[in-house]
Amino acid sequence: MSIESGSSPALRGHYPATETARAEGHDDEAPTEEMQRVNFEVPRSKRIKLKILAAKRGQSIKEFLTDYIDSFPDE
């Protein structure tokens, strides 16, 4: 399968399912700015550790990391 520039909504930073969820009010908080996707790879053991930490707090990995980022001081 070839990926052409602009052929995939994800490649352009648009995620239809996420945008639909926001439009239908499924997000806990209404975003006040444009959302950006962050992807990176970690070893399996680190992902499991992250998943456990998030689950202990009743959160998804996304919620856990977002809360962590929100705890950083503003510059």
DRENPA-3360 file (N, C-alpha, C; in nm, 2 decimals, always signed):
BEGIN
1 = MSIESGSS = +0.08/-0.12/+0.00/+0.00/+0.00/+0.00/+0.09/+0.12/+0.00 ~ +0.06/+0.21/-0.09/+0.14/+0.33/-0.10/+0.07/+0.45/-0.02 ~ +0.15/+0.53/+0.04/+0.09/+0.64/+0.12/+0.13/+0.77/+0.04 ~ +0.04/+0.83/-0.01/+0.06/+0.96/-0.09/+0.04/+1.07/+0.01 ~ +0.12/+1.18/-0.01/+0.10/+1.30/+0.08/-0.04/+1.35/+0.07 ~ -0.10/+1.36/+0.19/-0.23/+1.42/+0.19/-0.34/+1.31/+0.17 ~ -0.31/+1.19/+0.14/-0.41/+1.09/+0.11/-0.48/+1.04/+0.23 ~ -0.42/+1.05/+0.35/-0.49/+1.00/+0.47/-0.52/+1.11/+0.57;
9 = PALRGHYP = -0.64/+1.12/+0.62/-0.67/+1.22/+0.72/-0.57/+1.23/+0.83 ~ -0.52/+1.11/+0.88/-0.43/+1.10/+0.99/-0.30/+1.17/+0.95 ~ -0.26/+1.16/+0.83/-0.13/+1.22/+0.78/-0.14/+1.38/+0.78 ~ -0.27/+1.43/+0.77/-0.29/+1.57/+0.77/-0.32/+1.62/+0.91 ~ -0.32/+1.53/+1.01/-0.35/+1.58/+1.14/-0.50/+1.58/+1.18 ~ -0.58/+1.52/+1.09/-0.72/+1.52/+1.12/-0.76/+1.37/+1.15 ~ -0.84/+1.35/+1.26/-0.88/+1.22/+1.30/-1.03/+1.22/+1.31 ~ -1.10/+1.17/+1.20/-1.24/+1.18/+1.20/-1.32/+1.13/+1.32;
17 = ATETARAE = -1.27/+1.01/+1.37/-1.34/+0.96/+1.49/-1.33/+1.05/+1.61 ~ -1.22/+1.11/+1.63/-1.20/+1.20/+1.74/-1.28/+1.33/+1.72 ~ -1.28/+1.38/+1.60/-1.35/+1.50/+1.57/-1.50/+1.47/+1.58 ~ -1.55/+1.35/+1.54/-1.69/+1.32/+1.56/-1.73/+1.31/+1.71 ~ -1.64/+1.25/+1.79/-1.66/+1.24/+1.93/-1.67/+1.38/+1.99 ~ -1.58/+1.47/+1.95/-1.59/+1.60/+2.01/-1.72/+1.67/+1.97 ~ -1.76/+1.66/+1.84/-1.87/+1.72/+1.79/-2.00/+1.67/+1.86 ~ -2.00/+1.55/+1.90/-2.11/+1.49/+1.97/-2.11/+1.50/+2.12;
25 = GHDDEAPT = -2.00/+1.57/+2.17/-1.99/+1.60/+2.31/-1.95/+1.48/+2.39 ~ -1.87/+1.39/+2.33/-1.82/+1.27/+2.41/-1.70/+1.30/+2.49 ~ -1.63/+1.41/+2.46/-1.51/+1.44/+2.54/-1.55/+1.50/+2.67 ~ -1.47/+1.47/+2.78/-1.49/+1.53/+2.91/-1.48/+1.68/+2.91 ~ -1.38/+1.73/+2.84/-1.36/+1.87/+2.83/-1.36/+1.91/+2.69 ~ -1.42/+2.03/+2.66/-1.42/+2.08/+2.53/-1.28/+2.15/+2.51 ~ -1.21/+2.10/+2.40/-1.08/+2.16/+2.37/-1.09/+2.31/+2.34 ~ -0.99/+2.38/+2.39/-0.99/+2.53/+2.37/-0.89/+2.56/+2.26;
33 = EEMQRVNF = -0.81/+2.46/+2.22/-0.72/+2.48/+2.11/-0.71/+2.36/+2.02 ~ -0.65/+2.37/+1.91/-0.64/+2.26/+1.81/-0.56/+2.14/+1.88 ~ -0.62/+2.02/+1.86/-0.55/+1.90/+1.92/-0.45/+1.85/+1.82 ~ -0.34/+1.80/+1.88/-0.23/+1.75/+1.80/-0.20/+1.61/+1.85 ~ -0.17/+1.52/+1.76/-0.14/+1.38/+1.80/+0.01/+1.37/+1.83 ~ +0.04/+1.29/+1.93/+0.18/+1.26/+1.97/+0.20/+1.11/+1.96 ~ +0.29/+1.06/+1.88/+0.32/+0.92/+1.87/+0.47/+0.90/+1.89 ~ +0.50/+0.79/+1.97/+0.64/+0.75/+1.99/+0.64/+0.61/+2.03;
41 = EVPRSKRI = +0.75/+0.55/+2.02/+0.77/+0.41/+2.05/+0.85/+0.39/+2.18 ~ +0.80/+0.30/+2.26/+0.87/+0.27/+2.39/+0.88/+0.11/+2.39 ~ +0.98/+0.06/+2.47/+0.99/-0.08/+2.49/+0.86/-0.13/+2.55 ~ +0.82/-0.26/+2.52/+0.70/-0.32/+2.57/+0.69/-0.30/+2.72 ~ +0.80/-0.33/+2.79/+0.80/-0.32/+2.94/+0.76/-0.19/+2.99 ~ +0.81/-0.08/+2.92/+0.77/+0.05/+2.97/+0.63/+0.09/+2.94 ~ +0.57/+0.03/+2.83/+0.43/+0.05/+2.80/+0.34/-0.02/+2.91 ~ +0.38/-0.14/+2.95/+0.31/-0.21/+3.05/+0.32/-0.13/+3.18;
49 = KLKILAAK = +0.43/-0.08/+3.22/+0.45/+0.00/+3.34/+0.36/+0.12/+3.33 ~ +0.35/+0.19/+3.22/+0.27/+0.31/+3.20/+0.12/+0.27/+3.22 ~ +0.08/+0.16/+3.15/-0.06/+0.11/+3.16/-0.10/+0.08/+3.30 ~ -0.01/+0.02/+3.37/-0.04/-0.02/+3.51/-0.06/+0.11/+3.60 ~ +0.03/+0.20/+3.58/+0.02/+0.33/+3.66/-0.11/+0.40/+3.63 ~ -0.14/+0.41/+3.50/-0.27/+0.47/+3.46/-0.39/+0.40/+3.52 ~ -0.39/+0.27/+3.51/-0.50/+0.19/+3.55/-0.52/+0.20/+3.70 ~ -0.41/+0.21/+3.78/-0.42/+0.23/+3.93/-0.49/+0.36/+3.96;
57 = RGQSIKEF = -0.49/+0.45/+3.87/-0.55/+0.58/+3.89/-0.69/+0.59/+3.82 ~ -0.73/+0.48/+3.76/-0.86/+0.47/+3.69/-0.86/+0.56/+3.56 ~ -0.74/+0.57/+3.50/-0.72/+0.65/+3.38/-0.67/+0.57/+3.26 ~ -0.69/+0.63/+3.14/-0.63/+0.57/+3.02/-0.49/+0.63/+3.02 ~ -0.41/+0.57/+2.93/-0.27/+0.62/+2.92/-0.28/+0.77/+2.87 ~ -0.37/+0.80/+2.78/-0.38/+0.94/+2.73/-0.42/+1.03/+2.85 ~ -0.51/+0.99/+2.93/-0.55/+1.08/+3.05/-0.43/+1.10/+3.14 ~ -0.36/+0.98/+3.17/-0.25/+0.99/+3.26/-0.14/+1.08/+3.21;
65 = LTDYIDSF = -0.10/+1.06/+3.09/+0.00/+1.15/+3.03/-0.04/+1.30/+3.02 ~ -0.16/+1.32/+2.99/-0.21/+1.46/+2.98/-0.21/+1.52/+3.11 ~ -0.25/+1.45/+3.22/-0.25/+1.51/+3.35/-0.10/+1.53/+3.39 ~ -0.01/+1.44/+3.36/+0.13/+1.46/+3.39/+0.18/+1.59/+3.32 ~ +0.15/+1.60/+3.19/+0.20/+1.72/+3.12/+0.14/+1.85/+3.19 ~ +0.01/+1.84/+3.22/-0.05/+1.96/+3.29/+0.01/+1.99/+3.42 ~ +0.08/+1.90/+3.48/+0.15/+1.93/+3.61/+0.28/+2.00/+3.60 ~ +0.33/+2.02/+3.47/+0.45/+2.09/+3.45/+0.43/+2.24/+3.47;
73 = PDE = +0.52/+2.31/+3.53/+0.51/+2.46/+3.55/+0.49/+2.53/+3.41 ~ +0.41/+2.63/+3.41/+0.40/+2.72/+3.29/+0.53/+2.80/+3.27 ~ +0.57/+2.81/+3.15/+0.70/+2.89/+3.13/+0.66/+3.02/+3.07;
% end
